[in-house]
């Protein structure tokens, strides 16, 4: 059995690994997000050399997917990631400025949400107001229950008729520092935390031995609500 000291050391190692990899890659978390209408972005344009001062604008993407910037006018950025917008704006500005740095930062996501279902303490939908990983999402949902199968987590993404299924080994992320599957969530993602084999057996026998338990529990809940309303 793992000692408490060993458990703490593993957690510390996981956090250190996360930090080191983040520094090594140098990528911003929001670069994996696809921008959409209603999102607010900060645009910083820094000319190099003997050029005018930098320009900084915080703008909201219009319903047509465009923003308005000095020199460039209307530019469509919805449907692209911030990293792609960096590249697009830099190329467009090079027609006016010899050398220029462009930085796009997402300040808020509008109307984005994701869902966490299955073996978590607080399943439901959550607002996606900032970049968030699948591990963060599970923790915000109250954490996984003891019945969760942590290495068989799935992210259901895209059209539910033809979804993309992404597999996540949450236990490896938490205890081994394997961050490759600690994916950033997108708008509309459904994070599914399945039950482990012991829980599935228990649920199976509960349906056989107590087939009407869910209906009874619902009826008791409704009766309790009516009782308190009538008081």
PEHU-V31866 format. One record per backbone hydrogen bond with DSSP energy under -1.0 kcal/mol. CO is the residue of the C=O (numbers start at 0). NH is the residue of the N-H. If there is no record, write none. Layout:
CO/NH
CO/NH
//
This chain:
2/6
3/7
4/8
5/9
6/10
7/11
8/12
9/13
10/14
11/15
12/16
13/17
14/18
15/19
16/20
17/21
18/22
19/23
20/24
21/25
27/30
28/31
29/32
34/78
35/38
38/60
39/106
39/107
40/58
41/104
42/56
43/102
44/54
45/100
48/50
54/44
56/42
58/40
60/37
61/64
64/76
64/77
65/61
66/74
68/72
69/71
72/68
74/66
76/79
79/34
80/84
81/85
82/86
83/87
84/88
85/89
86/90
87/91
88/92
89/93
91/94
92/95
92/96
98/47
100/45
102/43
104/41
107/39
111/127
112/187
113/125
114/190
115/123
116/192
117/119
118/144
123/115
125/113
126/128
131/184
132/136
133/137
134/138
135/139
136/140
137/142
138/141
140/121
142/120
144/147
146/195
148/151
149/169
152/167
153/191
154/165
155/189
156/163
163/156
165/154
167/152
167/169
168/172
169/173
170/174
171/175
171/177
176/178
178/181
180/182
182/133
185/188
188/114
189/155
190/116
191/153
192/118
193/148
195/199
196/200
197/201
198/202
199/203
200/204
201/205
202/206
203/207
204/208
205/209
209/212
211/215
212/216
213/217
214/218
215/219
216/220
217/221
218/222
219/223
220/224
221/225
222/226
223/227
224/228
225/229
//
